Every structure is written in structure tokens, then in C-alpha cells.
Amino acid sequence: MPPPTPPFDKFTWARVDRATPPKRAAGDRLQDFSEIYSDFDEATVQAQAARCIQCPEPLCRQSCPLSNRIPEWLELAAQGRFMEAAEVSRSTSNMPELCSRVCPQEKLCEGSCILNSRSDPVSIGAVERFINEYAFLHGGFDVEVEPSNGRRVAVIGSGPGGLACADELNRLGYAVTVFEAQMIPGGLLVNGIPAFKLDKSLVQRRIDLLVRRGVEFKLGVRVGWDLSLDDVRRNHEAVFVGVGAQRPKPLDVPGAGLRGVHEALSFLVQKNVKSPLIEGDPIEVEGRRVVVLGGGDTAMDCLRTALRGGAEDVVCLYRRDLANMPGSRKEYANALEEGARFQFLTNPTEVVGDANGRVVGVRCVRMELGEPDGTGRRKPRPVVGSECLEPADLVLVAYGFDPVPFPEGSEFARIALDAWGGLKTDRNQMTSLAGVFAGGDSVRGPSLVVHAVRDGRLAAAGIHRYLTETKAAAVLG
Ligand SMILES: Cc1cc2nc3c(=O)[nH]c(=O)nc-3n(C[C@H](O)[C@H](O)[C@H](O)COP(=O)(O)OP(=O)(O)OC[C@H]3O[C@@H](n4cnc5c(N)ncnc54)[C@H](O)[C@@H]3O)c2cc1C
């Protein structure tokens, strides 16, 4: 059926059903690591954008960590003014084409769309993706950059937080150098999130834009180890630390050290990033029974990566129920379609091995949900006598991440930390070291791309304020 055509009005939502972008069939997408969604056509974008009722106090905008001007660009998109729509979208986000692909919209903008009470929400993520890809295709992606102000700032870490901060500071006329420990820049956008959710060339396209505008990337430099923070500070007037939190939380049961037990991120990097520099023995999944432990985005990505690797059976064990699972619902549905199994309210008590020290199964206990804990989530507790065995050849542990500790005695170690080990920051994202700012997962714990972008933007504004004020004070004093 052809999509509805203009004129659109405030009640378009009642005539036009919500559409989601075309998705490849599960059997087809298991054959490769390519993205599974494609774009709407122009007429569909217009009709979908026109479903927005233009609320006077848009809840979508309020629930977006970047306060994206969603109704404004939806209105422009509905009128077919895609380039202008993309320009408005870029005004609050440094990587809207990436966020549109990886944001859990159902928990953020789309989850709070007022239409949820009467119909289905506007397909905000799909429109955001379309208008920004359209802009890239038609040469409209660049931004105004101020003339050089002769001041140098360092960014440590090239994840979304670091990239957003570098982008903002470059626009303000700063000379920005990004130090990245890995040889491939992009942080978890590249070295974590699989290509079937986010094509790696799109991250590189963003980085190329920054390089063209003069941002310098120093790859393979791990600050605190290869180069001291002292040295970085000596050569730069301010520093942004966006080093993420990538130390895997361990599996703490007997048998966790058996052959065939791996932490999730090493597995994902190995299967998703094609580079001779990736370390470690290959983790083979073909024909194997794979058990994934955990219920977050990392677990969903492991399940779907194992299925693409030809695993015979892939099952997720999660100690709470679906309603309390932190992973994105969209990716849960995609994992189910692709053949993953889920065992909720199930917790491992032991990894069982054979005489050669290789995994053969995971002993589990069933759980039930008790009273809410401090975070408001109901606390799982074991059901006595409910033990069972899940056969397995490979166990992938996706229990979340902690910060990587800085070397003792390094200047990093002087930065005040919170109870979890995250870098403490003030309202401007400045740490306890003057001129050293921080954001993203290294501050807030494992979170979302859009939160890291927000922190990077706030930190850039904080750095600009700090350097402008120190310069003014120097002139006066
Ligand atoms: C498997 C997986 C899937 C995810 N899926 C999603 C998703 O679908 N949607 C979503 O919104 N979020 C997702 N996330 C979370 C998201 O990726 C992170 O919240 C986000 O990338 C954090 O950004 P960041 O800039 O703080 O750090 P990171 O992206 O972790 O980047 C930090 C960078 O700093 C570098 N670095 C570390 N130490 C040093 C040092 N000493 N010197 C120099 N460089 C250093 C690292 O090499 C890395 O490149 C996922 C996370 C994982 C692990």
C-alpha cells in the first residue's frame, strides 16, 4: 500500500499507523554482520513524522538526555525539508546518525511520546536516522567552526564522550588532540557494539569529519602508562578524560576459571573487529552450545554474535524476570527472532567441567523475586531444591563493567573517586584536579552512548568557561 500523502494535520496519527523501518528476515541477517534495518523511503518518513502532534511541552524532548529538538525536526521532515531537519537535529547532538541506531528509544523519547496513551508512539529514531543519512548523502553535514583561539586541549579516550567533547571544542576554535589507547578509535562504538547494530564505517565517517577539521588523533597511546597525565597537562591547558569503564565484572562461582569461560567484551571484539591487532586465542562458537550470563545490552549482543558465528544453541541465563531485565526490548525481540533462548529467574551456581578442564555445563538454581532493594528493583532469591544443569561448551560472562584502576602513584590516582570507583565531577564535569574534566562511563558507570555524548558536550562547555575565566583572571591579575 502506498504511504499516505500530504496534507497532514494534527490528527494524522489517527489515520496513519506507526511504521518501523524495513528489517531483514532473521534467517538472512544471521548470514553476516551487516546492519539489520534499512531506511524508510521519503514518503514514509514524511507520513511518520507527521504523526507528531507537536505538544506544547514535548515529553520526548524532556526525556532525551541531549534535549534533542525532536518536534521541530519532525515538523520539518513532515514537510520534506530533510536538510533543514538534519541541521536542527545536529544542533544538539554530535552524532545523531549513530544515536538513532543505538539509543533505546523505547525507554527514552519514544517511551515518553504522548501518543502512547492513545496509539503507538512516533517512530522518532527512524526519522532521526533518515534525515541525518539524507544530509550525509547530500553534502550537508558540516558545522560552523570558529577561528583558532590558539589554545590546546587534550581528550583522553575516543569513545562517544571523547568524540563529542573534541567536536564541541574544535567548533569553539581549540586545537584538540585525542589520545586513544587502542589502534582503532571510537571506543565501544567500535570495540563493543556489534556491526549488526552499528556499521563501523559510520563511526569512521564521524572521525574522518573531525580529522578534516583539524582534530588530531594519537592512537595506541595509553595515558597513565605510555604517557603520563602530567605530560599531557603540561602541553595542554585543559584535559577531558573519557576512558570508559571496561574492566569486566567477574563470574564468582566454582569453575569460573575452566577452559571455555570467557568474558563478553573480548568475545565481541574478536568477532566484530577485523584487525590483526586483536589479541587472544580465537573463541570458536561454531557448532557449540553457548550460555550467556547476564541480561544487559552486552548479553543481547553476545547472543546474537554467537548465533552469527554458527553456534548450535544459544541461551541467556538471567537471574531476574523479563520486566526487570536492563537490556533493550528491541534487541531482546531481535535476539528471540534470531533464535536465542532465554531462561529468566535462573542463576548459575557452578560451571561444570570435564576431566580436561573444559566446560560441559552450567549448574543453576531457579530464582524468585523478593522485596525491592535500595534501587527499587525486586531482589532475586534462590528457590530451595530447584537446581538444574544447562549443557554448555562455551560460557560468556556479561555481568557489566567496573573502571580500570589507574597506576598507583600516577597523577590520575589523585583524582577523587566515588564509592563505585568512578571519577567524581562537579556540575561542569570538572574533577577534583583543576582543569581536568571527565564524563561518560568513567564517571557514571556503564551507561548509554547518548549519556556519554551529553557529558562530552557539558565538559566542553565547562572547559570553555574555565579557560575563558582563567584567561580573564590572568589579564586582570
Ligand atoms: C557490548 C556493549 C553494547 C552496548 N550497546 C549499547 C547500545 O546499544 N546503546 C547504547 O546507547 N549504549 C550501548 N552500550 C554502552 C555504550 O557503548 C557506552 O555507554 C559508551 O560507549 C560510553 O562511552 P565513553 O566515551 O564513556 O567510553 P568508551 O566508549 O568505553 O570509550 C573509552 C575509550 O577510552 C580509551 N581509553 C581507556 N583508557 C585509556 C587511557 N588510559 N588512555 C587513552 N585511552 C584510553 C578506550 O580504549 C576507549 O576507546 C554498550 C556497551 C557494550 C559494552
The ligand as an ORCA input file, in Angstrom:
! r2SCAN-3c Opt
* xyz 0 1
  C      28.696     -4.721     24.237
  C      28.108     -3.375     24.514
  C      26.968     -2.985     23.849
  C      26.413     -1.740     24.081
  N      25.292     -1.390     23.399
  C      24.786     -0.150     23.564
  C      23.655      0.269     22.823
  O      23.093     -0.477     22.033
  N      23.203      1.535     23.008
  C      23.818      2.415     23.866
  O      23.395      3.569     23.956
  N      24.880      2.021     24.608
  C      25.378      0.773     24.472
  N      26.464      0.389     25.202
  C      27.062      1.347     26.164
  C      27.924      2.401     25.448
  O      28.721      1.796     24.474
  C      28.784      3.157     26.455
  O      27.940      3.695     27.463
  C      29.562      4.298     25.806
  O      30.354      3.825     24.744
  C      30.460      5.004     26.832
  O      31.203      5.968     26.164
  P      32.567      6.546     26.776
  O      33.020      7.601     25.820
  O      32.377      6.927     28.186
  O      33.601      5.325     26.813
  P      34.007      4.172     25.814
  O      33.101      4.045     24.663
  O      34.224      2.985     26.684
  O      35.414      4.667     25.257
  C      36.521      4.849     26.113
  C      37.774      4.900     25.259
  O      38.876      5.306     26.071
  C      40.008      4.529     25.725
  N      40.911      4.521     26.882
  C      40.736      3.896     28.071
  N      41.768      4.178     28.894
  C      42.607      4.997     28.216
  C      43.834      5.623     28.542
  N      44.401      5.472     29.754
  N      44.455      6.388     27.594
  C      43.893      6.545     26.357
  N      42.712      5.964     26.006
  C      42.063      5.217     26.924
  C      39.427      3.165     25.420
  O      40.328      2.401     24.622
  C      38.152      3.544     24.674
  O      38.400      3.685     23.289
  C      27.023     -0.863     25.014
  C      28.159     -1.271     25.714
  C      28.704     -2.518     25.478
  C      29.919     -2.961     26.238
*
